[in-house]
Amino acid sequence: MAPAPEAQLHTPSLPGADDGYSTKLKEYVQRVETTHLPPPPSAPVEEAHSGPQGHVVPLTIIDDPSAWKATDFAGKEDSYTYVFSSEDVAELTAAVNAIRARGVATEEDIKALTKADYALPTLAPKLVELAKNVTYGRGFQLLRGFPVEQYREDRVGLVIAYWGLALALGRVQVSQTDYHADGTVFGSILNHITEGRWAKDYDAGYTRAPKINVNRLEFHSDQGATDVISLLSLTAAKEGGESKWVSGVAIHNELIRRGRKDLVAELSKLNTWLVPKKADQAQYLRNPDGTFVGFEDTPPFEYHDGYLSVHFQSYNYQEIKLTPLQEEAVWTFAALAEDPEFYLVKKLQPGDIEWISNTTVLHSRTEVLDGPDNREKRHLLRWWVHTDANKRPIASHYAPRSNVQDGGGFSVPEGSNIRLPLYPYSRHA
C-alpha cells in the first residue's frame, strides 16, 4: 500500500482517551500557580561556588555555561543560532542524491545507512562542533534553513537528509516504543511529533494505546535520552506550539541563592525518588537476580564524577507518595522553571531545528492550535543521539538507557523490529 498522503495524516482523537495526563497537567498548573517561591536575595549571596562541569562540588553554586537564564540571551538570538549556508545545503543535497542513486528508497534502506554513506566533508565537522555547544556548553542550539521546502514532495529525500545529521553526530537511540496491531512491540528511532500521540496507522493498523491531548506540556526531561534531542520543524501550528527551554543547572543554583540548599539536598538524595517503571519498559528490564525492574531511582539532581545531571518529570512524582519536603522541592523547582526570567521560548518555523541536552536542559511547549490546512498543522521529526564527541560520564539513573553501554534509549524485547518511519503512524503530543 502506498504511504499515507499528508492530507490524511490528522485524524480525530480517540473518544475519552486521555491516559490521565490532563488530570496531572491541571494539578501541575494549580501547584505551580500556588507555590510561594522564596524571594530572590537582595544582596550577593555568600555561598561556595564550583565548576565548570567536570569540577562540580555538591551543594555549591555551579559556574558553567549551562547555568543560564533567559535574560542572559535577551536580544542575542544570533549567539545560539546557526543558519545553514547555501554551500551546506548544496553539499547535503549532493550527498542525498548520491544515496538515492544507489536505489535507497524505503525505511529499511535508510535504516541501513551509516555515517560513511554521507559525503559531508565540510558540513559534518560543523555539526560536530555545534553539538558541543549542547553537550559541553549552554545545552541548546538552534539551526535554521534546513531544506524542508526543497523536499516538500519528497519524503524519502527529506528523511535521508535529516538522518544524515544524526549519523554525523554519533549513535542513534531508540526514542519511542510502540505496538503493532497484534500487540507485539517495536522501537522507533525516528518519531513524528504531531497533534496527538496515538492514531490509526494508514498502512498496518496500529491502534493500541490512548491518545494524549494537545494542551501545553509541563517542563520535563525526556525519559530515555542521554545526550542530544533533535527536533526538526516540517510545519508549524496555526497558533501556539512554541518550544520552551529552561536550564536545570540554573534552577539548582537559584535554589541555593534563595537560601533553600535543603531543597537541593533533598532533590539529589539517591534511593528516595523511586518511581514506577512505565509498563512498556518494566516488562523488559530485569534485576541481577532475574526479577523484573518495577521501580527506578530518578533524583532530579544527580552529582556524579564532578558533573551535575538534571532529570525532572513532575508527572512521575505525581504518581508516588512524597514527603512534605519532597513535595515542596518538586513544586518549587517547577515554579522556578515556569518563571519567564528563566525560560526561553521559540516557535520553530519550517526548516528550524532545535538541539537540546537532556542532561542539563528541560523542555516544554505551549498549547497547540492546528489550522485547517496541512501547512498549519504542527509536525516535527525527532531523533535522539549520543554524540561520539561526548565523553561526559553518564549519571547512574541514565546509565541503563545509555548508548555508552550496549543498548540505547528505550529497551525493547530482544529481536524486536526497530523502525524508522517515513510517515506518522502515531500521534505524539
Secondary structure, 3 states (H helix, E strand, C coil): CCCCCHHHCCCCCCCCCCCCHHHHHHHHHHHHHHCCCCCCCCCCCCCCEECCCCCCCCCCEECCCCCCCHHHHCCCHHHHEEECCHHHHHHHHHHHHHHHHCCCCCHHHHHCCCHHHCCCCCHHHHHHHHHHHHHCCCCEEEEECCCCHHHCCCHHHHHHHHHHHHHHHEEEEECEEEECCCCCEEEECCEEECCCCCCCCCCCCCCCCCCCCCCCEEEECCCCCCCEEEEEEEECCCEECCEEEEEHHHHHHHHHHCCCHHHHHHHCCCCCCEEECCHHHHCCCECCCCCECCEEECCCEEEECCEEEECCEHHHHCCCCCCHHHHHHHHHHHHHHCCCCCCEEECCCCCCEEEEECCCEEEEECCEECCCCHHHCCEEEEEEEEECCCCCCCCCCCHHHCCCCCCCECCCCCCCCEECCCCCCCCCC
